[in-house]
Amino acid sequence: MREEANASLPQIGQAMGGRDHTTVIHACEKVAQLLQTDNQFRSRVFRAKDMIFN
């Protein structure tokens, strides 16, 4: 949501059930880490993006 929709941290938090922006920051950092280190996770993310945008 942050990259593709250019949503703010509070907007993302609200969409995810009223989460705090600090929780969103942690989640963004975790996803970035997993994209670099976990090939299976990266593949799943790319497939999901492909399904959404194509």
SULZIRA-V966742 format. One record per helix or strand. SS is the DSSP state (H for helix, E for strand). FROM is the first residue (numbers start at 1). TO is the last residue. If there is no record, write none. Layout:
# SULZIRA-V966742
ss from to
SS FROM TO
SS FROM TO
This chain:
# SULZIRA-V966742
ss from to
H 9 15
H 21 37
H 39 53
